[in-house]
Amino acid sequence: MRTLRWIGDNGALILTIAWIAILFLAFAAPLLVVVSPKAATVAYMALKPLCHQISERSFHILGNKMGLCGRCTGIFSGLTLFGVISLIAGERWRISVVAMIVFIAPMAIDGLAESFGLWDTSNIARFITGFLTAFGIVFCIYPIIFELRSENSRIERIS
């Protein structure tokens, strides 16, 4: 029970640490190709469930694709940056669910349009739409996590 309470109290921190680890691995994967191909393979395989890793849709470091595509790099860069900002700012920066949907919409529209062959987007545009999505997610969801933490504290004081 104590472990579950700790996880609940530190949910936003745990998520942010996970985003940092994923982003680190995404940048490390192409560098590992040079020094340890086996380690690079492990890094790419670890990230595969999160991203398609299509080479043409990925940024490259030293001629090797990153562990995440451009859009996923934008998402996880944003989750990391905005997660850290949210941890510092706390509940003060909050957006509504409707606002979150507005921030997610460009990525959804772009991704669907690409899927249907309506247009082809650059990796920079993919990164930006992913980054905007992360902004919406963090500043809508993290304040809810902070509220749950506050609610847990109130319940413990009453008990």
ChimeraX commands (.cxc) that place a marker at each C-alpha (Angstrom):
marker #1 position 0.00,0.00,0.00 radius 0.5
marker #1 position 2.83,2.35,0.87 radius 0.5
marker #1 position 4.43,1.77,-2.58 radius 0.5
marker #1 position 1.17,2.51,-4.38 radius 0.5
marker #1 position 0.77,5.73,-2.38 radius 0.5
marker #1 position 4.32,6.76,-3.30 radius 0.5
marker #1 position 3.61,6.10,-6.99 radius 0.5
marker #1 position 0.39,8.12,-6.76 radius 0.5
marker #1 position 2.13,10.98,-4.99 radius 0.5
marker #1 position 4.96,11.01,-7.53 radius 0.5
marker #1 position 3.10,10.11,-10.74 radius 0.5
marker #1 position 4.10,13.23,-12.67 radius 0.5
marker #1 position 7.72,12.82,-11.66 radius 0.5
marker #1 position 7.71,9.14,-12.65 radius 0.5
marker #1 position 6.21,9.98,-16.06 radius 0.5
marker #1 position 8.74,12.75,-16.64 radius 0.5
marker #1 position 11.64,10.45,-15.77 radius 0.5
marker #1 position 10.22,7.90,-18.24 radius 0.5
marker #1 position 10.01,10.58,-20.98 radius 0.5
marker #1 position 13.62,11.58,-20.30 radius 0.5
marker #1 position 14.78,7.95,-20.50 radius 0.5
marker #1 position 12.91,7.36,-23.78 radius 0.5
marker #1 position 14.29,10.54,-25.33 radius 0.5
marker #1 position 17.82,9.70,-24.15 radius 0.5
marker #1 position 17.55,6.25,-25.72 radius 0.5
marker #1 position 16.26,7.76,-28.98 radius 0.5
marker #1 position 19.33,10.01,-29.23 radius 0.5
marker #1 position 21.70,7.30,-28.01 radius 0.5
marker #1 position 20.59,4.65,-30.54 radius 0.5
marker #1 position 22.27,6.19,-33.62 radius 0.5
marker #1 position 25.43,6.92,-31.62 radius 0.5
marker #1 position 25.54,3.33,-30.35 radius 0.5
marker #1 position 25.57,2.08,-33.96 radius 0.5
marker #1 position 29.11,3.47,-34.17 radius 0.5
marker #1 position 30.45,2.10,-30.88 radius 0.5
marker #1 position 28.33,-0.98,-30.18 radius 0.5
marker #1 position 25.98,-2.26,-32.89 radius 0.5
marker #1 position 24.52,-4.87,-30.52 radius 0.5
marker #1 position 23.63,-2.19,-27.97 radius 0.5
marker #1 position 22.14,-0.10,-30.78 radius 0.5
marker #1 position 19.96,-3.02,-31.81 radius 0.5
marker #1 position 18.70,-3.36,-28.24 radius 0.5
marker #1 position 17.96,0.39,-28.11 radius 0.5
marker #1 position 16.03,0.32,-31.39 radius 0.5
marker #1 position 14.10,-2.78,-30.29 radius 0.5
marker #1 position 13.22,-1.15,-26.95 radius 0.5
marker #1 position 11.77,1.87,-28.77 radius 0.5
marker #1 position 10.01,-0.12,-31.50 radius 0.5
marker #1 position 6.74,-0.53,-29.55 radius 0.5
marker #1 position 6.53,3.27,-29.29 radius 0.5
marker #1 position 7.32,4.19,-32.90 radius 0.5
marker #1 position 7.42,2.80,-36.45 radius 0.5
marker #1 position 11.03,4.10,-36.88 radius 0.5
marker #1 position 10.72,4.56,-40.65 radius 0.5
marker #1 position 14.07,5.95,-41.78 radius 0.5
marker #1 position 12.65,8.59,-44.17 radius 0.5
marker #1 position 10.48,9.94,-41.36 radius 0.5
marker #1 position 13.32,10.07,-38.83 radius 0.5
marker #1 position 16.07,12.53,-38.07 radius 0.5
marker #1 position 19.59,11.13,-38.46 radius 0.5
marker #1 position 22.70,11.47,-36.32 radius 0.5
marker #1 position 26.05,10.49,-37.85 radius 0.5
marker #1 position 24.13,9.07,-40.80 radius 0.5
marker #1 position 22.05,6.73,-38.60 radius 0.5
marker #1 position 18.34,7.17,-37.95 radius 0.5
marker #1 position 17.26,8.15,-34.46 radius 0.5
marker #1 position 15.34,5.66,-32.36 radius 0.5
marker #1 position 12.12,7.63,-32.88 radius 0.5
marker #1 position 10.61,9.19,-36.00 radius 0.5
marker #1 position 10.35,12.97,-36.31 radius 0.5
marker #1 position 6.81,13.10,-34.89 radius 0.5
marker #1 position 7.60,10.83,-31.93 radius 0.5
marker #1 position 10.80,12.81,-31.29 radius 0.5
marker #1 position 8.62,15.93,-31.09 radius 0.5
marker #1 position 6.16,14.21,-28.77 radius 0.5
marker #1 position 8.79,12.89,-26.37 radius 0.5
marker #1 position 10.85,16.12,-26.51 radius 0.5
marker #1 position 7.71,18.03,-25.60 radius 0.5
marker #1 position 6.66,15.57,-22.90 radius 0.5
marker #1 position 10.14,15.91,-21.40 radius 0.5
marker #1 position 10.38,19.71,-21.59 radius 0.5
marker #1 position 6.80,20.44,-20.59 radius 0.5
marker #1 position 6.88,17.70,-17.95 radius 0.5
marker #1 position 9.85,19.39,-16.27 radius 0.5
marker #1 position 8.16,22.81,-16.55 radius 0.5
marker #1 position 4.95,21.38,-15.10 radius 0.5
marker #1 position 6.80,19.81,-12.20 radius 0.5
marker #1 position 8.28,23.24,-11.43 radius 0.5
marker #1 position 5.07,25.22,-12.03 radius 0.5
marker #1 position 2.72,22.70,-10.42 radius 0.5
marker #1 position -1.01,23.16,-10.91 radius 0.5
marker #1 position -0.71,26.81,-11.98 radius 0.5
marker #1 position -0.54,26.01,-15.70 radius 0.5
marker #1 position -3.65,24.13,-16.68 radius 0.5
marker #1 position -5.59,23.83,-19.91 radius 0.5
marker #1 position -9.00,22.28,-20.50 radius 0.5
marker #1 position -9.67,19.01,-22.29 radius 0.5
marker #1 position -11.02,21.04,-25.22 radius 0.5
marker #1 position -7.75,23.00,-25.39 radius 0.5
marker #1 position -5.81,19.73,-25.26 radius 0.5
marker #1 position -7.82,18.47,-28.24 radius 0.5
marker #1 position -7.00,21.70,-30.11 radius 0.5
marker #1 position -3.28,21.08,-29.49 radius 0.5
marker #1 position -3.59,17.45,-30.61 radius 0.5
marker #1 position -5.64,18.30,-33.73 radius 0.5
marker #1 position -2.73,19.45,-35.98 radius 0.5
marker #1 position -0.94,16.14,-35.46 radius 0.5
marker #1 position -4.10,14.14,-36.03 radius 0.5
marker #1 position -4.99,16.06,-39.20 radius 0.5
marker #1 position -1.44,15.85,-40.53 radius 0.5
marker #1 position -1.09,12.15,-39.75 radius 0.5
marker #1 position -4.43,11.27,-41.32 radius 0.5
marker #1 position -3.77,13.40,-44.40 radius 0.5
marker #1 position -0.41,11.66,-44.87 radius 0.5
marker #1 position -2.04,8.25,-44.41 radius 0.5
marker #1 position -4.56,9.03,-47.16 radius 0.5
marker #1 position -1.85,10.41,-49.46 radius 0.5
marker #1 position -3.21,13.96,-49.44 radius 0.5
marker #1 position 0.21,15.42,-48.71 radius 0.5
marker #1 position 3.67,14.56,-47.48 radius 0.5
marker #1 position 5.00,16.38,-44.44 radius 0.5
marker #1 position 8.60,17.24,-43.61 radius 0.5
marker #1 position 10.23,15.87,-40.48 radius 0.5
marker #1 position 10.37,19.40,-39.05 radius 0.5
marker #1 position 6.58,19.74,-39.46 radius 0.5
marker #1 position 6.10,16.29,-37.91 radius 0.5
marker #1 position 8.30,17.31,-34.99 radius 0.5
marker #1 position 6.32,20.53,-34.46 radius 0.5
marker #1 position 2.93,18.81,-34.51 radius 0.5
marker #1 position 4.22,16.20,-32.04 radius 0.5
marker #1 position 5.63,18.94,-29.81 radius 0.5
marker #1 position 2.28,20.79,-29.81 radius 0.5
marker #1 position 0.52,17.54,-28.92 radius 0.5
marker #1 position 2.83,17.06,-25.95 radius 0.5
marker #1 position 2.06,20.59,-24.73 radius 0.5
marker #1 position -1.65,19.79,-24.74 radius 0.5
marker #1 position -1.22,16.46,-23.01 radius 0.5
marker #1 position 1.08,17.66,-20.24 radius 0.5
marker #1 position -0.78,20.83,-19.32 radius 0.5
marker #1 position -4.11,19.01,-19.26 radius 0.5
marker #1 position -3.10,15.72,-17.61 radius 0.5
marker #1 position -0.32,16.69,-15.16 radius 0.5
marker #1 position -2.57,19.11,-13.22 radius 0.5
marker #1 position -5.05,16.25,-12.80 radius 0.5
marker #1 position -2.24,14.10,-11.40 radius 0.5
marker #1 position -1.31,16.95,-9.03 radius 0.5
marker #1 position -4.95,17.17,-7.90 radius 0.5
marker #1 position -5.02,13.45,-7.17 radius 0.5
marker #1 position -1.87,13.86,-5.11 radius 0.5
marker #1 position -3.49,16.69,-3.15 radius 0.5
marker #1 position -6.63,14.61,-2.68 radius 0.5
marker #1 position -4.53,11.68,-1.35 radius 0.5
marker #1 position -2.92,14.05,1.18 radius 0.5
marker #1 position -6.31,15.36,2.32 radius 0.5
marker #1 position -7.69,11.84,2.77 radius 0.5
marker #1 position -4.62,10.80,4.81 radius 0.5
marker #1 position -5.00,13.83,7.10 radius 0.5
marker #1 position -8.67,13.01,7.70 radius 0.5
marker #1 position -7.98,9.31,8.43 radius 0.5
marker link #1:1,2 radius 0.2
marker link #1:2,3 radius 0.2
marker link #1:3,4 radius 0.2
marker link #1:4,5 radius 0.2
marker link #1:5,6 radius 0.2
marker link #1:6,7 radius 0.2
marker link #1:7,8 radius 0.2
marker link #1:8,9 radius 0.2
marker link #1:9,10 radius 0.2
marker link #1:10,11 radius 0.2
marker link #1:11,12 radius 0.2
marker link #1:12,13 radius 0.2
marker link #1:13,14 radius 0.2
marker link #1:14,15 radius 0.2
marker link #1:15,16 radius 0.2
marker link #1:16,17 radius 0.2
marker link #1:17,18 radius 0.2
marker link #1:18,19 radius 0.2
marker link #1:19,20 radius 0.2
marker link #1:20,21 radius 0.2
marker link #1:21,22 radius 0.2
marker link #1:22,23 radius 0.2
marker link #1:23,24 radius 0.2
marker link #1:24,25 radius 0.2
marker link #1:25,26 radius 0.2
marker link #1:26,27 radius 0.2
marker link #1:27,28 radius 0.2
marker link #1:28,29 radius 0.2
marker link #1:29,30 radius 0.2
marker link #1:30,31 radius 0.2
marker link #1:31,32 radius 0.2
marker link #1:32,33 radius 0.2
marker link #1:33,34 radius 0.2
marker link #1:34,35 radius 0.2
marker link #1:35,36 radius 0.2
marker link #1:36,37 radius 0.2
marker link #1:37,38 radius 0.2
marker link #1:38,39 radius 0.2
marker link #1:39,40 radius 0.2
marker link #1:40,41 radius 0.2
marker link #1:41,42 radius 0.2
marker link #1:42,43 radius 0.2
marker link #1:43,44 radius 0.2
marker link #1:44,45 radius 0.2
marker link #1:45,46 radius 0.2
marker link #1:46,47 radius 0.2
marker link #1:47,48 radius 0.2
marker link #1:48,49 radius 0.2
marker link #1:49,50 radius 0.2
marker link #1:50,51 radius 0.2
marker link #1:51,52 radius 0.2
marker link #1:52,53 radius 0.2
marker link #1:53,54 radius 0.2
marker link #1:54,55 radius 0.2
marker link #1:55,56 radius 0.2
marker link #1:56,57 radius 0.2
marker link #1:57,58 radius 0.2
marker link #1:58,59 radius 0.2
marker link #1:59,60 radius 0.2
marker link #1:60,61 radius 0.2
marker link #1:61,62 radius 0.2
marker link #1:62,63 radius 0.2
marker link #1:63,64 radius 0.2
marker link #1:64,65 radius 0.2
marker link #1:65,66 radius 0.2
marker link #1:66,67 radius 0.2
marker link #1:67,68 radius 0.2
marker link #1:68,69 radius 0.2
marker link #1:69,70 radius 0.2
marker link #1:70,71 radius 0.2
marker link #1:71,72 radius 0.2
marker link #1:72,73 radius 0.2
marker link #1:73,74 radius 0.2
marker link #1:74,75 radius 0.2
marker link #1:75,76 radius 0.2
marker link #1:76,77 radius 0.2
marker link #1:77,78 radius 0.2
marker link #1:78,79 radius 0.2
marker link #1:79,80 radius 0.2
marker link #1:80,81 radius 0.2
marker link #1:81,82 radius 0.2
marker link #1:82,83 radius 0.2
marker link #1:83,84 radius 0.2
marker link #1:84,85 radius 0.2
marker link #1:85,86 radius 0.2
marker link #1:86,87 radius 0.2
marker link #1:87,88 radius 0.2
marker link #1:88,89 radius 0.2
marker link #1:89,90 radius 0.2
marker link #1:90,91 radius 0.2
marker link #1:91,92 radius 0.2
marker link #1:92,93 radius 0.2
marker link #1:93,94 radius 0.2
marker link #1:94,95 radius 0.2
marker link #1:95,96 radius 0.2
marker link #1:96,97 radius 0.2
marker link #1:97,98 radius 0.2
marker link #1:98,99 radius 0.2
marker link #1:99,100 radius 0.2
marker link #1:100,101 radius 0.2
marker link #1:101,102 radius 0.2
marker link #1:102,103 radius 0.2
marker link #1:103,104 radius 0.2
marker link #1:104,105 radius 0.2
marker link #1:105,106 radius 0.2
marker link #1:106,107 radius 0.2
marker link #1:107,108 radius 0.2
marker link #1:108,109 radius 0.2
marker link #1:109,110 radius 0.2
marker link #1:110,111 radius 0.2
marker link #1:111,112 radius 0.2
marker link #1:112,113 radius 0.2
marker link #1:113,114 radius 0.2
marker link #1:114,115 radius 0.2
marker link #1:115,116 radius 0.2
marker link #1:116,117 radius 0.2
marker link #1:117,118 radius 0.2
marker link #1:118,119 radius 0.2
marker link #1:119,120 radius 0.2
marker link #1:120,121 radius 0.2
marker link #1:121,122 radius 0.2
marker link #1:122,123 radius 0.2
marker link #1:123,124 radius 0.2
marker link #1:124,125 radius 0.2
marker link #1:125,126 radius 0.2
marker link #1:126,127 radius 0.2
marker link #1:127,128 radius 0.2
marker link #1:128,129 radius 0.2
marker link #1:129,130 radius 0.2
marker link #1:130,131 radius 0.2
marker link #1:131,132 radius 0.2
marker link #1:132,133 radius 0.2
marker link #1:133,134 radius 0.2
marker link #1:134,135 radius 0.2
marker link #1:135,136 radius 0.2
marker link #1:136,137 radius 0.2
marker link #1:137,138 radius 0.2
marker link #1:138,139 radius 0.2
marker link #1:139,140 radius 0.2
marker link #1:140,141 radius 0.2
marker link #1:141,142 radius 0.2
marker link #1:142,143 radius 0.2
marker link #1:143,144 radius 0.2
marker link #1:144,145 radius 0.2
marker link #1:145,146 radius 0.2
marker link #1:146,147 radius 0.2
marker link #1:147,148 radius 0.2
marker link #1:148,149 radius 0.2
marker link #1:149,150 radius 0.2
marker link #1:150,151 radius 0.2
marker link #1:151,152 radius 0.2
marker link #1:152,153 radius 0.2
marker link #1:153,154 radius 0.2
marker link #1:154,155 radius 0.2
marker link #1:155,156 radius 0.2
marker link #1:156,157 radius 0.2
marker link #1:157,158 radius 0.2
marker link #1:158,159 radius 0.2
view
